[in-house]
Amino acid sequence: MVVAISKAGLGTGAAFLSNVTWETLEKLDADLAETGAHLTYLDGCLEIMAPFSEEHEESRNTLEQLLDIYMRTKDIRFYGRGSTQLSG
C-alpha cells in the first residue's frame, strides 16, 4: 500500500492510499465514522480528507448551486448525492 499526504486547499489535509481492498475500505469507514473524515474510493485508490471547515462548506454550497443551475439550463440529467453530484 502506498500512502501520500497533502495539505492543499482550504486548510484541509488529505491522505491518498493505493491498492486498498474493499474489505480495508469498509474497516476504515467504520473506524473513521465518528471523526467526520470524508472517504472517496475508486478502483483500489482511497482518498481520506479531513473534515471540512465552515469556509469550505460555504464555497461548496455556492458551487453546488451554480452546477445545479447550469445542468438544468443545459438539460443535463443529474442526481444529487449528498456531497457528490452524478450526471448521466
Jmol script that loads the backbone (N, CA, C; Angstrom):
load data "model"
ATOM      1  N   MET A   1       0.852  -1.174   0.000  1.00  0.00           N
ATOM      2  CA  MET A   1       0.000   0.000   0.000  1.00  0.00           C
ATOM      3  C   MET A   1       0.896   1.235   0.000  1.00  0.00           C
ATOM      4  N   VAL A   2       0.581   2.209  -0.837  1.00  0.00           N
ATOM      5  CA  VAL A   2       1.318   3.457  -0.919  1.00  0.00           C
ATOM      6  C   VAL A   2       0.464   4.555  -0.297  1.00  0.00           C
ATOM      7  N   VAL A   3       1.065   5.398   0.526  1.00  0.00           N
ATOM      8  CA  VAL A   3       0.346   6.486   1.185  1.00  0.00           C
ATOM      9  C   VAL A   3       1.026   7.807   0.841  1.00  0.00           C
ATOM     10  N   ALA A   4       0.218   8.808   0.472  1.00  0.00           N
ATOM     11  CA  ALA A   4       0.727  10.158   0.222  1.00  0.00           C
ATOM     12  C   ALA A   4      -0.133  11.128   1.019  1.00  0.00           C
ATOM     13  N   ILE A   5       0.470  12.141   1.579  1.00  0.00           N
ATOM     14  CA  ILE A   5      -0.237  13.138   2.390  1.00  0.00           C
ATOM     15  C   ILE A   5      -0.186  14.486   1.675  1.00  0.00           C
ATOM     16  N   SER A   6      -1.334  15.206   1.674  1.00  0.00           N
ATOM     17  CA  SER A   6      -1.412  16.524   1.045  1.00  0.00           C
ATOM     18  C   SER A   6      -2.039  17.508   2.017  1.00  0.00           C
ATOM     19  N   LYS A   7      -1.568  18.758   1.996  1.00  0.00           N
ATOM     20  CA  LYS A   7      -2.170  19.814   2.809  1.00  0.00           C
ATOM     21  C   LYS A   7      -2.543  20.981   1.921  1.00  0.00           C
ATOM     22  N   ALA A   8      -3.230  20.707   0.832  1.00  0.00           N
ATOM     23  CA  ALA A   8      -3.640  21.747  -0.116  1.00  0.00           C
ATOM     24  C   ALA A   8      -5.068  22.161   0.159  1.00  0.00           C
ATOM     25  N   GLY A   9      -5.479  23.257  -0.465  1.00  0.00           N
ATOM     26  CA  GLY A   9      -6.877  23.672  -0.383  1.00  0.00           C
ATOM     27  C   GLY A   9      -7.148  24.600   0.771  1.00  0.00           C
ATOM     28  N   LEU A  10      -8.361  24.533   1.281  1.00  0.00           N
ATOM     29  CA  LEU A  10      -8.822  25.465   2.311  1.00  0.00           C
ATOM     30  C   LEU A  10      -8.478  24.971   3.709  1.00  0.00           C
ATOM     31  N   GLY A  11      -7.230  24.653   3.945  1.00  0.00           N
ATOM     32  CA  GLY A  11      -6.815  24.245   5.270  1.00  0.00           C
ATOM     33  C   GLY A  11      -7.161  22.799   5.585  1.00  0.00           C
ATOM     34  N   THR A  12      -7.564  22.041   4.591  1.00  0.00           N
ATOM     35  CA  THR A  12      -7.868  20.641   4.842  1.00  0.00           C
ATOM     36  C   THR A  12      -6.696  19.792   4.401  1.00  0.00           C
ATOM     37  N   GLY A  13      -6.520  18.667   5.019  1.00  0.00           N
ATOM     38  CA  GLY A  13      -5.477  17.730   4.643  1.00  0.00           C
ATOM     39  C   GLY A  13      -6.110  16.495   4.042  1.00  0.00           C
ATOM     40  N   ALA A  14      -5.333  15.761   3.257  1.00  0.00           N
ATOM     41  CA  ALA A  14      -5.843  14.545   2.651  1.00  0.00           C
ATOM     42  C   ALA A  14      -4.739  13.503   2.624  1.00  0.00           C
ATOM     43  N   ALA A  15      -5.145  12.244   2.750  1.00  0.00           N
ATOM     44  CA  ALA A  15      -4.233  11.117   2.589  1.00  0.00           C
ATOM     45  C   ALA A  15      -4.724  10.314   1.399  1.00  0.00           C
ATOM     46  N   PHE A  16      -3.796   9.901   0.543  1.00  0.00           N
ATOM     47  CA  PHE A  16      -4.128   9.100  -0.631  1.00  0.00           C
ATOM     48  C   PHE A  16      -3.474   7.738  -0.475  1.00  0.00           C
ATOM     49  N   LEU A  17      -4.277   6.681  -0.573  1.00  0.00           N
ATOM     50  CA  LEU A  17      -3.779   5.323  -0.437  1.00  0.00           C
ATOM     51  C   LEU A  17      -4.093   4.556  -1.708  1.00  0.00           C
ATOM     52  N   SER A  18      -3.157   3.744  -2.165  1.00  0.00           N
ATOM     53  CA  SER A  18      -3.406   2.925  -3.344  1.00  0.00           C
ATOM     54  C   SER A  18      -3.377   1.454  -2.949  1.00  0.00           C
ATOM     55  N   ASN A  19      -3.915   0.615  -3.811  1.00  0.00           N
ATOM     56  CA  ASN A  19      -4.006  -0.828  -3.576  1.00  0.00           C
ATOM     57  C   ASN A  19      -4.817  -1.155  -2.322  1.00  0.00           C
ATOM     58  N   VAL A  20      -5.898  -0.424  -2.113  1.00  0.00           N
ATOM     59  CA  VAL A  20      -6.773  -0.635  -0.959  1.00  0.00           C
ATOM     60  C   VAL A  20      -7.877  -1.612  -1.366  1.00  0.00           C
ATOM     61  N   THR A  21      -8.068  -2.662  -0.592  1.00  0.00           N
ATOM     62  CA  THR A  21      -9.130  -3.618  -0.890  1.00  0.00           C
ATOM     63  C   THR A  21     -10.463  -3.086  -0.372  1.00  0.00           C
ATOM     64  N   TRP A  22     -11.543  -3.650  -0.887  1.00  0.00           N
ATOM     65  CA  TRP A  22     -12.877  -3.254  -0.429  1.00  0.00           C
ATOM     66  C   TRP A  22     -13.037  -3.528   1.067  1.00  0.00           C
ATOM     67  N   GLU A  23     -12.481  -4.643   1.528  1.00  0.00           N
ATOM     68  CA  GLU A  23     -12.565  -5.002   2.949  1.00  0.00           C
ATOM     69  C   GLU A  23     -11.845  -3.974   3.817  1.00  0.00           C
ATOM     70  N   THR A  24     -10.687  -3.522   3.346  1.00  0.00           N
ATOM     71  CA  THR A  24      -9.949  -2.484   4.077  1.00  0.00           C
ATOM     72  C   THR A  24     -10.742  -1.181   4.096  1.00  0.00           C
ATOM     73  N   LEU A  25     -11.350  -0.835   2.962  1.00  0.00           N
ATOM     74  CA  LEU A  25     -12.182   0.364   2.901  1.00  0.00           C
ATOM     75  C   LEU A  25     -13.307   0.297   3.928  1.00  0.00           C
ATOM     76  N   GLU A  26     -13.996  -0.838   3.992  1.00  0.00           N
ATOM     77  CA  GLU A  26     -15.103  -0.972   4.945  1.00  0.00           C
ATOM     78  C   GLU A  26     -14.622  -0.830   6.385  1.00  0.00           C
ATOM     79  N   LYS A  27     -13.452  -1.405   6.700  1.00  0.00           N
ATOM     80  CA  LYS A  27     -12.914  -1.285   8.056  1.00  0.00           C
ATOM     81  C   LYS A  27     -12.545   0.161   8.361  1.00  0.00           C
ATOM     82  N   LEU A  28     -11.860   0.834   7.440  1.00  0.00           N
ATOM     83  CA  LEU A  28     -11.503   2.240   7.646  1.00  0.00           C
ATOM     84  C   LEU A  28     -12.741   3.112   7.787  1.00  0.00           C
ATOM     85  N   ASP A  29     -13.757   2.832   6.974  1.00  0.00           N
ATOM     86  CA  ASP A  29     -15.002   3.595   7.049  1.00  0.00           C
ATOM     87  C   ASP A  29     -15.617   3.467   8.442  1.00  0.00           C
ATOM     88  N   ALA A  30     -15.642   2.263   8.972  1.00  0.00           N
ATOM     89  CA  ALA A  30     -16.195   2.051  10.318  1.00  0.00           C
ATOM     90  C   ALA A  30     -15.317   2.715  11.380  1.00  0.00           C
ATOM     91  N   ASP A  31     -13.999   2.564  11.245  1.00  0.00           N
ATOM     92  CA  ASP A  31     -13.074   3.133  12.234  1.00  0.00           C
ATOM     93  C   ASP A  31     -13.104   4.661  12.252  1.00  0.00           C
ATOM     94  N   LEU A  32     -13.348   5.270  11.091  1.00  0.00           N
ATOM     95  CA  LEU A  32     -13.319   6.734  10.992  1.00  0.00           C
ATOM     96  C   LEU A  32     -14.711   7.375  11.043  1.00  0.00           C
ATOM     97  N   ALA A  33     -15.734   6.585  11.279  1.00  0.00           N
ATOM     98  CA  ALA A  33     -17.118   7.074  11.220  1.00  0.00           C
ATOM     99  C   ALA A  33     -17.369   8.267  12.132  1.00  0.00           C
ATOM    100  N   GLU A  34     -16.780   8.286  13.297  1.00  0.00           N
ATOM    101  CA  GLU A  34     -17.030   9.359  14.270  1.00  0.00           C
ATOM    102  C   GLU A  34     -16.113  10.566  14.099  1.00  0.00           C
ATOM    103  N   THR A  35     -15.182  10.516  13.162  1.00  0.00           N
ATOM    104  CA  THR A  35     -14.199  11.593  13.021  1.00  0.00           C
ATOM    105  C   THR A  35     -14.649  12.712  12.095  1.00  0.00           C
ATOM    106  N   GLY A  36     -15.629  12.432  11.246  1.00  0.00           N
ATOM    107  CA  GLY A  36     -16.054  13.426  10.264  1.00  0.00           C
ATOM    108  C   GLY A  36     -15.212  13.400   8.999  1.00  0.00           C
ATOM    109  N   ALA A  37     -14.268  12.447   8.903  1.00  0.00           N
ATOM    110  CA  ALA A  37     -13.435  12.330   7.712  1.00  0.00           C
ATOM    111  C   ALA A  37     -14.296  11.932   6.513  1.00  0.00           C
ATOM    112  N   HIS A  38     -13.894  12.395   5.334  1.00  0.00           N
ATOM    113  CA  HIS A  38     -14.608  12.072   4.093  1.00  0.00           C
ATOM    114  C   HIS A  38     -13.761  11.090   3.299  1.00  0.00           C
ATOM    115  N   LEU A  39     -14.344   9.940   2.952  1.00  0.00           N
ATOM    116  CA  LEU A  39     -13.634   8.913   2.192  1.00  0.00           C
ATOM    117  C   LEU A  39     -14.158   8.862   0.768  1.00  0.00           C
ATOM    118  N   THR A  40     -13.234   8.788  -0.200  1.00  0.00           N
ATOM    119  CA  THR A  40     -13.573   8.621  -1.607  1.00  0.00           C
ATOM    120  C   THR A  40     -12.764   7.454  -2.133  1.00  0.00           C
ATOM    121  N   TYR A  41     -13.447   6.485  -2.754  1.00  0.00           N
ATOM    122  CA  TYR A  41     -12.799   5.249  -3.191  1.00  0.00           C
ATOM    123  C   TYR A  41     -13.133   4.953  -4.650  1.00  0.00           C
ATOM    124  N   LEU A  42     -12.105   4.572  -5.427  1.00  0.00           N
ATOM    125  CA  LEU A  42     -12.312   4.167  -6.813  1.00  0.00           C
ATOM    126  C   LEU A  42     -11.163   3.261  -7.234  1.00  0.00           C
ATOM    127  N   ASP A  43     -11.501   2.079  -7.700  1.00  0.00           N
ATOM    128  CA  ASP A  43     -10.525   1.145  -8.260  1.00  0.00           C
ATOM    129  C   ASP A  43      -9.290   0.949  -7.380  1.00  0.00           C
ATOM    130  N   GLY A  44      -9.490   0.737  -6.093  1.00  0.00           N
ATOM    131  CA  GLY A  44      -8.376   0.466  -5.198  1.00  0.00           C
ATOM    132  C   GLY A  44      -7.660   1.687  -4.668  1.00  0.00           C
ATOM    133  N   CYS A  45      -8.067   2.881  -5.105  1.00  0.00           N
ATOM    134  CA  CYS A  45      -7.462   4.125  -4.625  1.00  0.00           C
ATOM    135  C   CYS A  45      -8.404   4.789  -3.639  1.00  0.00           C
ATOM    136  N   LEU A  46      -7.878   5.171  -2.498  1.00  0.00           N
ATOM    137  CA  LEU A  46      -8.687   5.778  -1.443  1.00  0.00           C
ATOM    138  C   LEU A  46      -8.116   7.135  -1.078  1.00  0.00           C
ATOM    139  N   GLU A  47      -9.008   8.121  -1.000  1.00  0.00           N
ATOM    140  CA  GLU A  47      -8.644   9.447  -0.511  1.00  0.00           C
ATOM    141  C   GLU A  47      -9.384   9.652   0.797  1.00  0.00           C
ATOM    142  N   ILE A  48      -8.655  10.013   1.839  1.00  0.00           N
ATOM    143  CA  ILE A  48      -9.258  10.333   3.131  1.00  0.00           C
ATOM    144  C   ILE A  48      -9.007  11.810   3.372  1.00  0.00           C
ATOM    145  N   MET A  49     -10.092  12.579   3.474  1.00  0.00           N
ATOM    146  CA  MET A  49      -9.962  14.017   3.685  1.00  0.00           C
ATOM    147  C   MET A  49     -10.404  14.384   5.093  1.00  0.00           C
ATOM    148  N   ALA A  50      -9.717  15.352   5.665  1.00  0.00           N
ATOM    149  CA  ALA A  50     -10.081  15.870   6.979  1.00  0.00           C
ATOM    150  C   ALA A  50     -11.455  16.527   6.887  1.00  0.00           C
ATOM    151  N   PRO A  51     -12.150  16.626   8.022  1.00  0.00           N
ATOM    152  CA  PRO A  51     -13.459  17.294   8.000  1.00  0.00           C
ATOM    153  C   PRO A  51     -13.345  18.700   7.421  1.00  0.00           C
ATOM    154  N   PHE A  52     -14.384  19.100   6.698  1.00  0.00           N
ATOM    155  CA  PHE A  52     -14.386  20.394   6.049  1.00  0.00           C
ATOM    156  C   PHE A  52     -14.676  21.512   7.032  1.00  0.00           C
ATOM    157  N   SER A  53     -14.104  22.670   6.754  1.00  0.00           N
ATOM    158  CA  SER A  53     -14.332  23.857   7.569  1.00  0.00           C
ATOM    159  C   SER A  53     -15.619  24.543   7.127  1.00  0.00           C
ATOM    160  N   GLU A  54     -16.080  25.492   7.929  1.00  0.00           N
ATOM    161  CA  GLU A  54     -17.278  26.262   7.574  1.00  0.00           C
ATOM    162  C   GLU A  54     -17.036  27.049   6.284  1.00  0.00           C
ATOM    163  N   GLU A  55     -15.824  27.557   6.112  1.00  0.00           N
ATOM    164  CA  GLU A  55     -15.470  28.302   4.896  1.00  0.00           C
ATOM    165  C   GLU A  55     -15.602  27.394   3.668  1.00  0.00           C
ATOM    166  N   HIS A  56     -15.146  26.163   3.795  1.00  0.00           N
ATOM    167  CA  HIS A  56     -15.253  25.211   2.684  1.00  0.00           C
ATOM    168  C   HIS A  56     -16.714  24.922   2.366  1.00  0.00           C
ATOM    169  N   GLU A  57     -17.527  24.732   3.382  1.00  0.00           N
ATOM    170  CA  GLU A  57     -18.933  24.405   3.167  1.00  0.00           C
ATOM    171  C   GLU A  57     -19.663  25.534   2.446  1.00  0.00           C
ATOM    172  N   GLU A  58     -19.326  26.793   2.753  1.00  0.00           N
ATOM    173  CA  GLU A  58     -19.947  27.922   2.058  1.00  0.00           C
ATOM    174  C   GLU A  58     -19.573  27.898   0.572  1.00  0.00           C
ATOM    175  N   SER A  59     -18.298  27.671   0.273  1.00  0.00           N
ATOM    176  CA  SER A  59     -17.849  27.603  -1.111  1.00  0.00           C
ATOM    177  C   SER A  59     -18.489  26.415  -1.824  1.00  0.00           C
ATOM    178  N   ARG A  60     -18.542  25.273  -1.154  1.00  0.00           N
ATOM    179  CA  ARG A  60     -19.130  24.073  -1.734  1.00  0.00           C
ATOM    180  C   ARG A  60     -20.593  24.289  -2.059  1.00  0.00           C
ATOM    181  N   ASN A  61     -21.318  24.932  -1.157  1.00  0.00           N
ATOM    182  CA  ASN A  61     -22.740  25.186  -1.356  1.00  0.00           C
ATOM    183  C   ASN A  61     -22.959  26.103  -2.555  1.00  0.00           C
ATOM    184  N   THR A  62     -22.154  27.143  -2.682  1.00  0.00           N
ATOM    185  CA  THR A  62     -22.266  28.058  -3.820  1.00  0.00           C
ATOM    186  C   THR A  62     -21.976  27.331  -5.131  1.00  0.00           C
ATOM    187  N   LEU A  63     -20.902  26.543  -5.157  1.00  0.00           N
ATOM    188  CA  LEU A  63     -20.555  25.786  -6.350  1.00  0.00           C
ATOM    189  C   LEU A  63     -21.654  24.777  -6.691  1.00  0.00           C
ATOM    190  N   GLU A  64     -22.197  24.128  -5.689  1.00  0.00           N
ATOM    191  CA  GLU A  64     -23.290  23.168  -5.908  1.00  0.00           C
ATOM    192  C   GLU A  64     -24.494  23.847  -6.561  1.00  0.00           C
ATOM    193  N   GLN A  65     -24.844  25.032  -6.094  1.00  0.00           N
ATOM    194  CA  GLN A  65     -25.978  25.749  -6.664  1.00  0.00           C
ATOM    195  C   GLN A  65     -25.701  26.166  -8.114  1.00  0.00           C
ATOM    196  N   LEU A  66     -24.472  26.630  -8.391  1.00  0.00           N
ATOM    197  CA  LEU A  66     -24.116  27.016  -9.755  1.00  0.00           C
ATOM    198  C   LEU A  66     -24.166  25.817 -10.700  1.00  0.00           C
ATOM    199  N   LEU A  67     -23.645  24.665 -10.257  1.00  0.00           N
ATOM    200  CA  LEU A  67     -23.699  23.457 -11.076  1.00  0.00           C
ATOM    201  C   LEU A  67     -25.138  23.010 -11.319  1.00  0.00           C
ATOM    202  N   ASP A  68     -25.956  23.121 -10.287  1.00  0.00           N
ATOM    203  CA  ASP A  68     -27.371  22.752 -10.407  1.00  0.00           C
ATOM    204  C   ASP A  68     -28.055  23.605 -11.481  1.00  0.00           C
ATOM    205  N   ILE A  69     -27.845  24.916 -11.428  1.00  0.00           N
ATOM    206  CA  ILE A  69     -28.445  25.828 -12.412  1.00  0.00           C
ATOM    207  C   ILE A  69     -27.927  25.522 -13.815  1.00  0.00           C
ATOM    208  N   TYR A  70     -26.611  25.330 -13.939  1.00  0.00           N
ATOM    209  CA  TYR A  70     -26.015  25.048 -15.246  1.00  0.00           C
ATOM    210  C   TYR A  70     -26.593  23.765 -15.852  1.00  0.00           C
ATOM    211  N   MET A  71     -26.628  22.691 -15.073  1.00  0.00           N
ATOM    212  CA  MET A  71     -27.106  21.410 -15.603  1.00  0.00           C
ATOM    213  C   MET A  71     -28.584  21.464 -15.968  1.00  0.00           C
ATOM    214  N   ARG A  72     -29.360  22.179 -15.175  1.00  0.00           N
ATOM    215  CA  ARG A  72     -30.789  22.325 -15.509  1.00  0.00           C
ATOM    216  C   ARG A  72     -30.966  23.157 -16.781  1.00  0.00           C
ATOM    217  N   THR A  73     -30.171  24.230 -16.914  1.00  0.00           N
ATOM    218  CA  THR A  73     -30.241  25.078 -18.105  1.00  0.00           C
ATOM    219  C   THR A  73     -29.859  24.303 -19.359  1.00  0.00           C
ATOM    220  N   LYS A  74     -28.843  23.455 -19.259  1.00  0.00           N
ATOM    221  CA  LYS A  74     -28.361  22.661 -20.394  1.00  0.00           C
ATOM    222  C   LYS A  74     -29.137  21.353 -20.559  1.00  0.00           C
ATOM    223  N   ASP A  75     -30.148  21.143 -19.703  1.00  0.00           N
ATOM    224  CA  ASP A  75     -30.973  19.936 -19.740  1.00  0.00           C
ATOM    225  C   ASP A  75     -30.127  18.662 -19.591  1.00  0.00           C
ATOM    226  N   ILE A  76     -29.159  18.721 -18.658  1.00  0.00           N
ATOM    227  CA  ILE A  76     -28.311  17.566 -18.346  1.00  0.00           C
ATOM    228  C   ILE A  76     -28.924  16.851 -17.152  1.00  0.00           C
ATOM    229  N   ARG A  77     -29.169  15.570 -17.318  1.00  0.00           N
ATOM    230  CA  ARG A  77     -29.754  14.779 -16.239  1.00  0.00           C
ATOM    231  C   ARG A  77     -28.684  14.531 -15.171  1.00  0.00           C
ATOM    232  N   PHE A  78     -28.999  14.796 -13.921  1.00  0.00           N
ATOM    233  CA  PHE A  78     -28.043  14.594 -12.833  1.00  0.00           C
ATOM    234  C   PHE A  78     -28.790  14.207 -11.565  1.00  0.00           C
ATOM    235  N   TYR A  79     -28.039  13.650 -10.640  1.00  0.00           N
ATOM    236  CA  TYR A  79     -28.601  13.212  -9.362  1.00  0.00           C
ATOM    237  C   TYR A  79     -27.709  13.737  -8.243  1.00  0.00           C
ATOM    238  N   GLY A  80     -28.276  14.466  -7.309  1.00  0.00           N
ATOM    239  CA  GLY A  80     -27.524  14.929  -6.156  1.00  0.00           C
ATOM    240  C   GLY A  80     -27.406  13.802  -5.156  1.00  0.00           C
ATOM    241  N   ARG A  81     -26.216  13.564  -4.676  1.00  0.00           N
ATOM    242  CA  ARG A  81     -25.971  12.515  -3.696  1.00  0.00           C
ATOM    243  C   ARG A  81     -25.170  13.082  -2.527  1.00  0.00           C
ATOM    244  N   GLY A  82     -25.797  13.890  -1.701  1.00  0.00           N
ATOM    245  CA  GLY A  82     -25.070  14.482  -0.593  1.00  0.00           C
ATOM    246  C   GLY A  82     -24.006  15.428  -1.133  1.00  0.00           C
ATOM    247  N   SER A  83     -22.742  15.136  -0.837  1.00  0.00           N
ATOM    248  CA  SER A  83     -21.666  15.992  -1.325  1.00  0.00           C
ATOM    249  C   SER A  83     -21.144  15.556  -2.678  1.00  0.00           C
ATOM    250  N   THR A  84     -21.845  14.605  -3.325  1.00  0.00           N
ATOM    251  CA  THR A  84     -21.422  14.113  -4.641  1.00  0.00           C
ATOM    252  C   THR A  84     -22.490  14.418  -5.675  1.00  0.00           C
ATOM    253  N   GLN A  85     -22.090  14.863  -6.846  1.00  0.00           N
ATOM    254  CA  GLN A  85     -23.008  15.072  -7.965  1.00  0.00           C
ATOM    255  C   GLN A  85     -22.702  14.037  -9.031  1.00  0.00           C
ATOM    256  N   LEU A  86     -23.698  13.293  -9.446  1.00  0.00           N
ATOM    257  CA  LEU A  86     -23.547  12.307 -10.513  1.00  0.00           C
ATOM    258  C   LEU A  86     -24.351  12.755 -11.711  1.00  0.00           C
ATOM    259  N   SER A  87     -23.765  12.684 -12.897  1.00  0.00           N
ATOM    260  CA  SER A  87     -24.504  13.032 -14.099  1.00  0.00           C
ATOM    261  C   SER A  87     -24.632  11.774 -14.956  1.00  0.00           C
ATOM    262  N   GLY A  88     -25.656  11.764 -15.781  1.00  0.00           N
ATOM    263  CA  GLY A  88     -25.845  10.574 -16.602  1.00  0.00           C
ATOM    264  C   GLY A  88     -26.424  10.920 -17.944  1.00  0.00           C
TER     265      GLY A  88
END
end "model"
wireframe off; spacefill off
backbone 0.3
color backbone group
